[in-house]
C-alpha cells in the first residue's frame, strides 16, 4: 500500500453549513473521514464489518480559514505512523485553486475486533499487508 499523499476532493453541501454559509467544524472532520475511507477502499482495506472497526483514539485539528457552502475543498491525507494496532494520519483541507489552508491536523485510529463470546471490542494487530 502506498504511503504517499492521497487526495480527495468534493463540494460542500448546504446541510454542512450554518445559515451564513460557513461550514461547521464537525462537517470538515466528516470530510476528512470520507478521505480516509476513500484511501482505505483504494487500498483494499475493509472499513467496517460486524466484527471489525476503526475508532478514532486521538484527534488534533487547527482551523485556519473558513470554507463556505458550494466551495470545492481538497483533502490531502497521508499516513505518518503505523503501530501494532493503530494508524496515525496527517490531513490538510485546502481550497484547490489558491491552496489556502482551511484546516490541518492529525488523527489516530485503532483497528479493533469484536470477540465472538463476549462481544467486547479489542485492539487488534493491523490487517495483513497494511504496513507493506
Secondary structure, 3 states (H helix, E strand, C coil): CCCCCEEEEEECCHHHECCCCEECHHHHHHHHHHHHHHHHHHCCCCCCECCEEEEEEEEEEEECCCCECCCEEEEEEEEEEECCCEEEEEEEEECCCCCCEEEEEEEEEEEEEECCCCCCEEECCCCCCCCC
